[in-house]
Amino acid sequence: MAHKQPITGGNSLLKIGRVSSLVDVPIYTLRYWERVLPGILIPLRTRGGQRRYDQETLQVVYRIKELLKEKMYSLAGVRRIMQEEKR
């Protein structure tokens, strides 16, 4: 799975625990979504491999949650919609 370039710092980047709290989904769910939605949810990585989320990636997480939990789409449906929205 391809990841964005490693990052070195920045004030607007959030750790996975903070994103988990903001979006109200467990950390393991964020990791799962990253694995099953390749090319859609791609957090930045530190040199040590830790995930960091910028505002754009945070919005992707919110959109995935909306489609899954509120609109009741399957993961396949989320993948299709998100790929269409990327175009």
C-alpha positions as CSV (number, residue, x, y, z in Angstrom):
1,M,0.0,0.0,0.0
2,A,1.4,3.4,-1.0
3,H,1.6,6.1,1.5
4,K,2.2,9.8,1.2
5,Q,5.8,11.1,1.7
6,P,7.2,11.0,5.3
7,I,6.7,14.1,7.2
8,T,8.9,15.9,9.7
9,G,6.5,18.2,11.6
10,G,3.7,20.6,11.5
11,N,1.1,22.0,13.8
12,S,-2.0,21.0,11.9
13,L,-1.2,17.3,11.8
14,L,-3.2,15.0,14.2
15,K,-2.2,11.7,15.7
16,I,-4.4,8.7,15.2
17,G,-5.7,8.8,18.8
18,R,-6.9,12.4,18.4
19,V,-8.6,11.6,15.1
20,S,-10.2,8.6,16.8
21,S,-11.6,10.9,19.5
22,L,-12.8,13.6,17.0
23,V,-14.5,11.2,14.7
24,D,-15.7,8.9,17.5
25,V,-14.4,5.6,16.0
26,P,-11.8,3.3,17.6
27,I,-8.2,3.4,16.5
28,Y,-8.4,-0.1,15.1
29,T,-11.3,0.9,12.9
30,L,-9.2,3.7,11.3
31,R,-6.4,1.2,10.7
32,Y,-8.9,-1.2,9.2
33,W,-10.4,1.5,6.9
34,E,-6.9,2.4,5.7
35,R,-6.3,-1.3,4.9
36,V,-9.6,-2.0,3.1
37,L,-9.9,1.4,1.3
38,P,-6.4,1.6,-0.4
39,G,-5.9,4.8,-2.3
40,I,-8.8,6.5,-0.5
41,L,-7.6,6.8,3.1
42,I,-3.9,7.5,3.1
43,P,-2.6,9.2,6.2
44,L,0.8,10.8,6.2
45,R,3.6,8.9,8.0
46,T,6.4,10.0,10.2
47,R,9.9,8.7,9.6
48,G,9.1,6.2,12.3
49,G,5.9,5.0,10.5
50,Q,3.4,6.7,12.8
51,R,0.2,7.9,11.2
52,R,-0.5,11.7,11.0
53,Y,-3.7,13.1,9.6
54,D,-3.9,16.5,7.9
55,Q,-7.2,18.3,7.4
56,E,-7.9,16.8,4.0
57,T,-7.4,13.3,5.3
58,L,-9.5,14.1,8.4
59,Q,-12.4,15.1,6.0
60,V,-12.0,11.7,4.2
61,V,-12.4,9.9,7.5
62,Y,-15.5,11.9,8.3
63,R,-16.9,11.1,4.8
64,I,-16.2,7.4,5.2
65,K,-17.9,7.4,8.6
66,E,-20.9,9.2,7.1
67,L,-21.3,6.8,4.3
68,L,-20.9,3.7,6.5
69,K,-22.8,4.7,9.6
70,E,-25.4,7.2,8.5
71,K,-26.1,6.2,4.8
72,M,-25.6,2.5,5.5
73,Y,-23.3,1.8,2.5
74,S,-21.1,-1.3,2.4
75,L,-17.3,-0.9,2.2
76,A,-17.6,-1.7,-1.5
77,G,-20.1,1.1,-1.9
78,V,-17.9,3.5,0.0
79,R,-15.0,2.5,-2.2
80,R,-17.0,3.1,-5.3
81,I,-18.4,6.5,-4.2
82,M,-15.1,7.8,-2.9
83,Q,-13.3,6.8,-6.1
84,E,-16.0,8.7,-8.1
85,E,-15.7,11.7,-5.9
86,K,-11.9,11.8,-6.4
87,R,-12.4,12.3,-10.2
